[in-house]
């Protein structure tokens, strides 16, 4: 295929999509949920929307988050459509369009540390998920987040037909593979959400109608129609094998090094817990849990150190508990040495231990703690899921974090390891 043939086909593909409400699976509800999962933002956050298309997400972020959005796409007609829509909605001063290649974000429009939020719904595949993680990190301001969606396998055994179709375009992985890639690239995983089937309908139903009415005689259109029909049939016949997953990520805090605890850390971990709490009970709890093979899970005790060779500054532990008969994790204790408190060490080690739980394939974490602190990690009252402890505590203090929303959340009473004494 010549360069001219490729250009003709690309233009036909874009023409087929012009005026559609979406250019990839998604919904306003999903955009709002992802925005919520990023946590608190500045009053006028700086957002970079990469592969924005005609800007459905950009417009929502500008209107509902009060964001100043830099919307990037290579296809000028999409940017023109966004510019017109932003002006019509009174958002012209909050949306700036830039024609640029997301693989080459250089120059004065894209300085290091210039965005509070980098957003890429349905577009990172163009340069590859791993490349996006690597290249876009520098754009984030301290405390900034990356929201990126990627097509993933939702079965351990995709059919040969599904593999053959998708591996023409991208090297797909399951959610766990992309989670591991994000952690390896120096991010904490704040949340992962698999998009519902309704998000695919929002994209494919209007697209199928357009395909049915399109003029196949236009240049390149026969190819565009055939490719789109093949994709629609693939979703119809194999849609249970793959989906879009959204990842909410934040670069690790460079001030702290986090890692699994080792046997050599036992004394330092005991000392941190003893210093952080008014009684020695939490330090003794860790020692007792470490001796309980039914509770202890290797790799789920994490330390934060002040540099790679520094002393242990903070500690977080996850151990096996149960909700009814279903396995879950209990987060306790979380401790920061007094001299390191209010410097981010505790936050870093909690993020690290939650990442470790995701990498193990765990789906539910429970914590009894301060309701002003743990929601920043995504915890909500456990009672929302029908989960309760076997003792009386304020409802808002018993919290749950669902790590894998593709699995049913168990309901019932929490059963802690014997060392907890409850």
PyMOL commands that set and color helices and strands:
alter all, ss='L'
color gray80, all
select helices_A, chain A and resi 3-17+28-37+56-64+76-88+124-126+129-139+160-166+175-184+197-213+221-241+263-276+281-290+338-340+345-360+374-377+382-385+395-397+418-420
alter helices_A, ss='H'
color red, helices_A
select strands_A, chain A and resi 46-50+68-73+95-99+115-120+140-153+173-174+187-194+242-251+257-260+301-305+312-323+326-336+364-368+380-381+387-388+398-402+412-415
alter strands_A, ss='S'
color yellow, strands_A
deselect
rebuild
show_as cartoon
